[in-house]
């Protein structure tokens, strides 16, 4: 399994949506955040009408893509992957290993979270991206159990 961590500094909404479409396999889940709410359905693919948003993420069994809004309606991207990629991302680090663990999602009625948080899915787990040289966990990605 080849682990990959990479970034893209600035992409437009159109480029982001094209990338989301390119990375989407079934099932893929999406979680978007605005200043006043979070997305209510894990399976709703972001569309141009949903932008601008502060940040979001999509994930499936191979990838997690995170985006964060930057000035002029551009977005900065982080890609965490276990699949080889031909995408134009700047590679971070060379020696990643991954470990997959169960994820324990809290109830949407938990008062520490925003109202209307989507119902937890039973097939979600976490993937730790660990630097082999230091044994340090640098990223924890959401993923879908195979």
Backbone as a ProteinNet text record, in pm:
[ID]
protein_1_A
[PRIMARY]
XXXXXXXXXXXXXXXXXXXXXXXXXXXXXXXXXXXXXXXXXXXXXXXXXXXXXXXXXXXXXXXXXXXXXXXXXXXXXXXXXXXXXXXXXXXXXXXXXXXXXXXXXXXXXXXXXXXXXXXXXXXXXXXXXXXXXXXXXXXXXXXXXX
[TERTIARY]
84.5	0	89.6	69.6	149.7	76.8	132.3	70.7	123.6	34.7	71	5.8	83.1	32.2	78.6	-15	21.8	-68.5	-20.6	-96.2	-101.8	-203	-213.3	-246.2	-173.7	-187.5	-313.3	-342.7	-462.3	-530.3	-657.2	-739.7	-872	-932.8	-1063	-1172.3	-1292.5	-1406.8	-1427.6	-1416.8	-1434.7	-1332.6	-1206.3	-1101.2	-1125.5	-1170.4	-1199.6	-1312.2	-1418.8	-1531.2	-1491.3	-1405	-1355.7	-1273.6	-1192.3	-1110.9	-1198.6	-1299	-1392.5	-1457.3	-1498.7	-1560.9	-1463	-1338.2	-1235.2	-1204.2	-1205.6	-1170.5	-1287.7	-1408.7	-1527.5	-1539.4	-1549.7	-1586.5	-1701.8	-1770.2	-1883.9	-1842.6	-1876.6	-1936.3	-1829.4	-1868	-1786.9	-1875.8	-1817.6	-1892	-1830.6	-1914.6	-1875	-1920.7	-1838.4	-1875.8	-1828	-1922.1	-1891.6	-1926.1	-1847.6	-1867.5	-1878.9	-1983.4	-2001.5	-1997.3	-2000.8	-1995.2	-2121.3	-2232.5	-2360.1	-2416	-2351.7	-2404.7	-2302.3	-2335.6	-2258.3	-2352.7	-2296.9	-2381.4	-2464.5	-2584.5	-2677.4	-2682	-2619	-2625.4	-2486.2	-2433.9	-2298.8	-2283.6	-2393.7	-2385.8	-2409.9	-2435.1	-2459.4	-2327.5	-2307.2	-2185.1	-2191.8	-2086.6	-2088.2	-2103.7	-2178.5	-2198.6	-2158.6	-2150.9	-2108.5	-2197.7	-2327	-2420.3	-2388.6	-2311.6	-2276.3	-2157.7	-2093.3	-1975.6	-2016	-1944.3	-1823.6	-1856.6	-1767.4	-1775.9	-1640	-1637.8	-1512.1	-1417.1	-1469.8	-1386.3	-1474.4	-1411.7	-1486.3	-1392.5	-1452.9	-1373.6	-1460.4	-1394.9	-1458.9	-1369.6	-1429.9	-1347.1	-1416.8	-1333.4	-1379.8	-1271.4	-1273.1	-1176.4	-1033.9	-1012.8	-878.6	-823.2	-908.1	-863.3	-937.2	-872.8	-944.2	-889.2	-979.8	-944.8	-1004.3	-919.6	-966	-942	-1034.4	-1014.6	-1048.3	-978.1	-995.1	-994	-1089.5	-1102.9	-987.1	-939.8	-833.7	-886.5	-810.3	-859.2	-898.2	-988	-1033.8	-1104.3	-1178	-1254.3	-1171.1	-1047.6	-962.6	-958.4	-911.5	-906.2	-769.9	-723.6	-600.6	-641.8	-570	-609.6	-504.3	-551.2	-465.9	-522.7	-437.8	-479.7	-406.3	-482.4	-428.8	-476.3	-382.9	-421.5	-342.8	-407.1	-335.9	-324.9	-374.2	-370.5	-266.2	-199.2	-105.2	-179.6	-114	-180.4	-96.3	-162.6	-99.5	-143.6	-207.1	-258.1	-144	-166.4	-63.8	-60.6	-18.7	-6.8	140.6	175.1	311.6	323.2	412.1	428.1	490.3	434.6	488.2	542.5	668.1	726.6	745.2	827.3	860.4	827	826.1	822.2	696.6	581.8	456.4	418.2	366.8	298.9	161.3	67.4	-68.6	-115	-205.7	-274.9	-422	-505.6	-648.9	-707.3	-791.3	-852.7	-1002.1	-1077.2	-1219.1	-1236.4	-1343.1	-1378	-1503.9	-1507.6	-1622.9	-1687.2	-1795	-1864.3	-1968.7	-1977.7	-2072.5	-2210.8	-2308.1	-2446.9	-2471.5	-2557.4	-2590	-2666.8	-2716.3	-2786.2	-2690.8	-2564.2	-2464.1	-2458.4	-2468.3	-2479.4	-2350	-2239.4	-2113	-2100.9	-2194.1	-2185.7	-2300.6	-2284.5	-2392.5	-2518.3	-2633.1	-2758.4	-2752.9	-2828	-2841.1	-2713.1	-2628.6	-2511.2	-2561.5	-2504.8	-2555	-2547.3	-2639	-2637.3	-2505	-2442.1	-2316.8	-2338	-2238.8	-2240.7	-2165.2	-2206.4	-2142.6	-2015.5	-1991.8	-1877.2	-1757.2	-1756.1	-1647	-1538.6	-1414.2	-1300.6	-1198.2	-1086.9	-980.4	-855.1	-779.4	-650.3	-544.2	-448.6	-338.9	-225.8	-174.1	-56.6	62.1	153.6	262.6	395.7	480.4	616	696.9	746.2	821.4	947.9	1010.5	1137.3	1119.6	1008.2	989.2	875.5	797.1	679.2	576	575.7	482.2	360.4	241.6	118.9	104.4	104.5	91.4	-50.4	-121.2	-256.1	-344.2	-470.8	-571.4	-681.5	-698.3	-797	-918.6	-1034.6	-1152.9	-1150.2	-1199.6	-1203.6	-1324.7	-1350.2	-1462.2	-1405.5	-1459	-1411.9	-1439.7	-1344.8	-1363.3	-1448.5
-116.9	0	124	212.7	333.2	449.8	505.5	621.2	748.2	845.3	972.3	1084.9	1189.7	1312.5	1426.3	1511.2	1621.1	1741.3	1857	1981.9	2051.1	2135.2	2231.4	2363.3	2467.5	2595.4	2672.3	2688.6	2764.9	2702.9	2669.5	2623.4	2698.5	2714.3	2780.5	2681.4	2733	2647.2	2546.1	2591.5	2502.5	2389.6	2422.6	2320	2222.8	2275.3	2190.6	2093.1	2142.6	2055.6	1948.4	1984	1885.6	1777.4	1817.7	1722.2	1630.7	1686.5	1605.8	1500.4	1542.4	1449.8	1339.7	1377	1281.1	1178.7	1221.1	1132.9	1049.6	1086.1	1020	877	783.9	646	614.4	505.8	472.6	373.7	395.4	518.4	623	748.5	862	947.1	1003.4	1089.6	1229	1328.4	1468.8	1538.7	1629.6	1707.6	1850.3	1943.7	2084.2	2171.4	2278.2	2369.2	2512.6	2579.3	2721.8	2790.4	2921.2	2992.5	2970.7	2936.2	2924.8	2782.6	2685.9	2549.4	2450.4	2323.2	2215.6	2140.6	2064.7	1990.1	1887.1	1862.2	1774.2	1632.5	1609.1	1477.6	1437.9	1328	1281.2	1249.3	1221	1173.4	1282.3	1404.9	1514.3	1569.2	1556.8	1606	1758.4	1828.8	1975	2020.9	2128.2	2189	2335.2	2399.8	2539.9	2628.6	2595.6	2675.9	2670.1	2570.2	2557.4	2644.8	2707.1	2789.6	2935.4	3016.9	2986.2	2913.8	2827	2760.4	2774.6	2767.2	2782.9	2667.7	2545.9	2427.9	2306.7	2199.9	2076.9	1960.8	1844	1725.4	1622.9	1541.6	1424.3	1305.9	1190.1	1073.1	947.6	851	718.3	620.2	498.8	400.2	426.2	512.7	540	677	778.1	916.5	988.7	1089.8	1198	1326.7	1410.3	1541.4	1645.2	1735.5	1845.4	1976.3	2071	2203.4	2310.8	2421.6	2535.1	2662.3	2750.6	2873.7	2969	3030.7	3131.1	3257.3	3367.3	3491.2	3472.6	3558.4	3563.1	3434.4	3373	3250.9	3138.4	3129.5	3016.2	2921.9	2800.3	2699.1	2632.4	2599.5	2523.3	2378.7	2282.8	2142.9	2057.4	1956	1852.6	1718.6	1634	1501.6	1395.5	1305.8	1192.3	1066.5	983.4	873.9	746.5	633.3	505.4	451.5	527.7	485.7	568.2	509.3	588.1	703.4	816.7	932.3	994.7	1034.2	1108.2	1254	1291.1	1427.2	1523.3	1648.5	1752.2	1812.6	1732.6	1779.2	1785.4	1878.8	1887.4	1784.3	1689.6	1580.5	1631.1	1586.5	1618.2	1488.5	1486.9	1368.3	1253.5	1159.6	1045.4	911.5	905.7	776	760	753.7	738.8	592	555.4	427	457.4	367.7	392.7	279.8	315.4	217.8	254.2	155.4	180.7	138.5	225	201	230.2	174.3	206.5	351.9	412.3	548.9	541.1	618.9	622.2	759.4	764.9	891.2	908.6	1029.8	1057.9	1084.8	1074.3	1093.9	1236.6	1254.5	1389.7	1470.1	1404	1476.4	1525	1488.6	1535.1	1687.5	1753.9	1899.9	1972.7	1901.1	1965.9	1994.2	1943.7	1957.4	2041.9	2098.9	2180	2096.5	2163.6	2096	2047.7	1945.9	1889.6	1824.3	1779.4	1703.6	1574.6	1535	1414.7	1290.6	1197.8	1070.1	999.2	945.3	872.4	750.5	722.2	603.6	492.1	369.7	256	209.1	255.8	205.2	299.2	396.3	493.6	445.6	461.9	433.6	545.6	534.4	634.2	569.9	650.1	603.9	698.8	644.5	724.7	727.6	846.9	863.2	889.3	793.1	791.7	804.1	895.2	908.6	788.2	708.2	586.6	617.8	732.2	765.3	805.6	869.9	920.9	852.6	770.1	704.1	804.6	923.6	1028.8	1027.1	1029.7	1041.9	1189	1218.1	1355.7	1388.4	1290.9	1313.6	1195.7	1226.3	1123.2	1150.8	1059.8	1075.9	989.5	1039.4	954.8	866.9	746.6	654.3	563.8	485.9	393.1	252.1	172.5	34.6	-43.1	-127.7	-212.4	-331.4
0	0	0	-96.6	-109	-44.6	59.7	124.4	59.7	41.3	-20.5	57.3	84.9	145.2	56.6	13.5	-74.5	-56.4	-103.7	-93.7	-229.1	-243.1	-352.6	-286.4	-323.2	-253.4	-290.8	-418.1	-454.5	-575.2	-557.1	-667.6	-662.3	-777	-785.2	-746.2	-728.3	-697.5	-810.1	-933.7	-1049	-1047.3	-1021.7	-1015.8	-900.1	-786.9	-671.3	-703.8	-764.9	-799.2	-900.7	-995.5	-1092.5	-1021.8	-925.7	-850.9	-765.7	-701.6	-622.3	-711.4	-830.5	-925.4	-967.3	-987.9	-1030.5	-920.8	-795	-683.2	-632.2	-670.6	-616.4	-667.1	-573.9	-602.9	-508.9	-532.1	-447.5	-339.6	-215.5	-164	-132.8	-144.3	-98.8	-10.1	94.3	184.9	182.6	213.7	205.7	332.8	381.3	499.3	477.7	475.6	445.6	565.5	583.8	696.6	646.3	692.1	667.8	803.7	805.6	934	1016.7	952.9	1023.1	1030.2	963.1	965.5	911.2	926.5	863.7	770.7	677.9	584.6	660.8	611.6	681.9	626.3	511.9	449.3	402.3	453.2	419.7	271.6	202.1	64.4	-39.5	2.6	-91.1	-142.4	-273.1	-337.1	-343.5	-301.6	-310.9	-456.1	-472.9	-604.3	-595.3	-709.9	-713.1	-626.3	-618.6	-538	-388.2	-344	-202.3	-161.9	-257.7	-230.8	-225.5	-147.6	-71.5	59.1	99	229	296.4	427.6	500.3	472.9	482.5	460.8	440.8	396.3	376.8	354	337	310.3	238.7	159	100.1	131.9	149.4	176.1	127.1	93.7	55.7	100	49.8	100.8	54.5	-46.9	-98.1	-60.8	-52.5	-38.9	72.9	126.4	194.2	135.9	86.7	33.8	127.5	176.8	262.7	189.9	207.1	148.2	249.8	237.3	328	244.2	272.4	195.3	222.1	114.8	118.1	51.2	51.5	-10.3	-157	-202.3	-342	-384.2	-292.3	-320.4	-379.1	-337.2	-371.6	-252.4	-277.6	-173	-171.2	-50.9	-32.1	-4.7	-64.5	-56.1	13.1	83.4	141.6	97.5	39.3	-5.4	75.8	137	212.4	141.1	95.6	7.7	35.4	5.7	5.2	-136.6	-232.8	-373	-447.1	-544.9	-624.9	-691.5	-703.8	-762.2	-871.9	-977.8	-1087	-1081	-971.9	-958.1	-929.9	-962.5	-952.8	-812	-713.7	-576	-539.1	-451.2	-399	-287	-304.6	-208.6	-79	32.2	164.5	223.1	258.9	321.2	223.7	263.3	177.1	240.1	370.8	438.6	523.6	459.1	531.9	541.7	657.1	670	726.8	707.2	754.8	845.4	934.2	1018.8	1017.1	998.3	998.3	1132.6	1188.1	1319.4	1311.6	1402.6	1410.7	1451.4	1402.6	1442.3	1527.8	1630.9	1719.1	1707.5	1629.6	1608.3	1717.2	1766.4	1873	1816.7	1899.6	1861	1813.3	1711.5	1666.4	1771	1875.2	1981.4	2090	2079.7	2176.1	2170.7	2281.8	2285.6	2253.2	2242	2208.5	2059.4	1979.1	1834.3	1781.4	1661.1	1603.6	1582.9	1585.4	1554.2	1410.2	1382.3	1247.1	1197.8	1288	1246.7	1181.8	1068.3	1000.4	1088.9	1064	1135	1109.6	1210.9	1189.5	1099.8	1018.6	933.3	1005.6	984.4	1051.9	984.1	861.1	785.2	787	876.4	881.4	978	934.6	1021.9	1005.6	1075.3	1068.2	1011.8	937.3	886.2	939	1013.1	1066.9	965.2	937.2	851.7	943.7	947.3	1044.5	971.9	1018.7	964.8	1012.9	918.4	954.8	1034	1005.3	1071.5	1217.2	1249.1	1385.2	1460.6	1390.5	1448.3	1499	1439.3	1477.9	1386.5	1446.1	1367.5	1329.3	1199.5	1152.6	1107	1052.1	1000.3	1038.2	1064.6	1084.6	983	888.9	782.2	811.2	773	775.7	651.8	665.1	552.3	567.5	465.3	466.6	473.4	564.5	579.5	452.2	415.6	296.6	330.4
[MASK]
++++++++++++++++++++++++++++++++++++++++++++++++++++++++++++++++++++++++++++++++++++++++++++++++++++++++++++++++++++++++++++++++++++++++++++++++++

